[in-house]
Amino acid sequence: MPSSSCQSAERIPGWEDRLFTVINAARTRPYVLGENDCFRLACAVVEALTGKDLSGPWKGAYSSKREALRRIAEFDARGFTAAASRLFSVPPQTMPNARRGDICEYVDDAGEQHLGVVLGTMVAVMGPDRMEFVQRELCAHCWRIG
């Protein structure tokens, strides 16, 4: 599955306002897998920061957890973290290296992995019903965007 690279993409002027707009839009919509979920949020943030749309091949490709897990495995059989690293074209970094707008991996109490967006000391993650905010220290690592 093709993807645009975040590694060579730099943050474009005005990214701060676009990040705010993306977070606010996702915050007001209920969680819907394949439409308003952690992956779609991460892709919207990457596009807001860099202008690169990474979601193209994934649009309409899943609407259930099973389909999402199958698509991740097809994209990179090594699993969630490897698939995200491949998608963002950068290796994961430790959380102390995270900047506002970077994407991170959050593992919930049930052990499920999610993509989140670093907003400072907090990370925006899509919860079972809507967006939630967790302390950045609860995240495993981040991917530097732009």
C-alpha positions as CSV (number, residue, x, y, z in Angstrom):
1,M,0.0,0.0,0.0
2,P,1.6,3.3,-1.0
3,S,2.1,6.1,1.4
4,S,3.5,9.6,1.4
5,S,6.5,10.2,3.5
6,C,6.4,12.4,6.7
7,Q,10.2,12.0,7.1
8,S,11.0,14.6,4.4
9,A,7.9,16.7,4.9
10,E,8.3,19.9,7.0
11,R,5.7,21.6,8.9
12,I,4.1,24.3,6.8
13,P,3.2,27.8,8.0
14,G,0.0,28.0,9.9
15,W,0.1,24.4,11.2
16,E,-0.8,25.5,14.7
17,D,-4.1,26.9,13.7
18,R,-4.9,23.9,11.5
19,L,-4.0,21.6,14.4
20,F,-6.4,23.4,16.6
21,T,-9.1,23.2,13.9
22,V,-8.6,19.4,13.5
23,I,-8.7,18.7,17.2
24,N,-11.8,20.8,17.7
25,A,-13.6,19.1,14.8
26,A,-12.8,15.6,16.0
27,R,-13.7,16.6,19.6
28,T,-17.3,17.4,18.6
29,R,-17.9,14.2,16.7
30,P,-18.6,10.8,18.2
31,Y,-16.2,7.9,17.7
32,V,-17.0,6.0,14.5
33,L,-14.5,3.4,13.4
34,G,-13.3,4.2,9.9
35,E,-14.6,7.7,10.0
36,N,-13.7,9.4,13.3
37,D,-11.1,7.2,15.0
38,C,-7.5,7.4,16.1
39,F,-6.1,6.6,12.7
40,R,-8.2,9.2,10.9
41,L,-7.4,11.8,13.6
42,A,-3.6,11.1,13.2
43,C,-3.9,11.4,9.4
44,A,-5.8,14.6,9.6
45,V,-3.2,16.0,12.0
46,V,-0.3,15.0,9.6
47,E,-2.1,16.7,6.8
48,A,-2.7,19.8,8.9
49,L,1.0,20.0,9.8
50,T,2.6,19.0,6.5
51,G,0.0,19.0,3.7
52,K,0.6,15.2,3.2
53,D,-2.5,13.1,3.1
54,L,-1.6,9.6,4.3
55,S,-5.2,8.4,4.6
56,G,-6.0,7.9,0.9
57,P,-5.5,4.1,0.6
58,W,-7.3,3.5,3.9
59,K,-10.5,5.5,3.2
60,G,-13.4,3.2,3.2
61,A,-11.2,0.2,3.8
62,Y,-12.5,-0.7,7.3
63,S,-15.5,-0.2,9.5
64,S,-15.0,-2.8,12.2
65,K,-12.1,-3.6,14.6
66,R,-11.5,-6.9,12.8
67,E,-11.2,-5.1,9.4
68,A,-8.9,-2.5,10.9
69,L,-6.6,-5.1,12.4
70,R,-6.6,-7.1,9.1
71,R,-5.6,-3.9,7.2
72,I,-2.8,-3.1,9.7
73,A,-1.5,-6.7,9.3
74,E,-1.6,-6.4,5.5
75,F,0.2,-3.1,5.6
76,D,2.9,-4.4,8.0
77,A,2.8,-7.9,9.4
78,R,5.1,-6.9,12.3
79,G,2.1,-5.2,14.0
80,F,0.7,-1.8,15.0
81,T,3.9,0.0,16.0
82,A,5.8,-1.2,12.9
83,A,2.8,-0.2,10.6
84,A,2.7,3.3,12.1
85,S,6.4,3.7,11.7
86,R,6.1,2.6,8.1
87,L,3.1,4.9,7.5
88,F,4.8,8.0,9.0
89,S,8.2,7.0,7.5
90,V,10.0,7.7,10.8
91,P,11.1,5.4,13.7
92,P,9.4,5.9,17.0
93,Q,11.1,8.2,19.5
94,T,10.9,8.4,23.3
95,M,8.1,10.6,24.7
96,P,10.5,13.2,26.1
97,N,11.3,14.0,22.4
98,A,7.6,14.6,21.5
99,R,6.5,18.0,20.3
100,R,3.0,19.5,19.9
101,G,1.4,17.9,16.9
102,D,3.5,14.7,16.9
103,I,1.7,11.4,16.8
104,C,2.1,9.0,19.7
105,E,1.1,5.5,20.7
106,Y,-1.2,5.1,23.7
107,V,-2.0,1.7,25.2
108,D,-5.3,1.7,27.1
109,D,-6.2,-0.3,30.2
110,A,-7.4,-3.2,28.0
111,G,-4.0,-3.3,26.3
112,E,-5.3,-1.9,23.0
113,Q,-3.0,0.4,21.0
114,H,-4.2,3.7,19.7
115,L,-2.7,6.7,18.0
116,G,-2.8,10.0,19.8
117,V,-1.9,13.6,19.2
118,V,0.6,15.4,21.5
119,L,-0.9,18.7,22.6
120,G,1.7,19.6,25.2
121,T,1.5,17.8,28.5
122,M,-1.7,16.1,27.3
123,V,-2.4,13.8,24.4
124,A,-5.7,13.7,22.5
125,V,-6.9,10.1,21.9
126,M,-10.2,8.8,20.5
127,G,-12.0,7.0,23.3
128,P,-14.8,4.5,22.9
129,D,-17.4,7.4,22.6
130,R,-15.5,10.6,21.9
131,M,-12.1,12.3,22.2
132,E,-10.4,12.0,25.6
133,F,-7.2,13.5,27.0
134,V,-4.4,11.5,28.8
135,Q,-1.1,12.5,30.3
136,R,1.7,12.2,27.8
137,E,3.7,10.0,30.2
138,L,1.1,7.3,29.6
139,C,2.2,6.9,26.0
140,A,4.7,4.4,24.8
141,H,6.5,6.6,22.2
142,C,6.0,9.1,19.5
143,W,6.6,9.7,15.8
144,R,8.0,13.1,15.0
145,I,5.9,14.8,12.3
146,G,7.5,17.4,10.2
